[in-house]
Amino acid sequence: MDKNDILEQKMNEAYDKAIDSLARYKFEMFGYWSSSWVKYNQLWGEFGNKRKPNPFKNLVQEAAKMMNKFKEVA
């Protein structure tokens, strides 16, 4: 198993744990695992691979929409 295989395995594990944490209202652990995924993705790029799209992008965009609605009400 080479470094890319190991890193990809770690990325998949971090993604699974992030989603599981979010589904169980464990927001702090979601932050930990999602940021781990982002760091692994940075390493993925440093190893000469094309970075993968962030799987949490839709969640971030939805949170931004929620904040915009909140600001309109406030």
Secondary structure, 3 states (H helix, E strand, C coil): CCHHHHHHHHHHHHHHHHHHHHHCCCHHHHHHHHHHHHHHHHHHHHCCCCCCCCCCHHHHHHHHHHHHHHHHHC
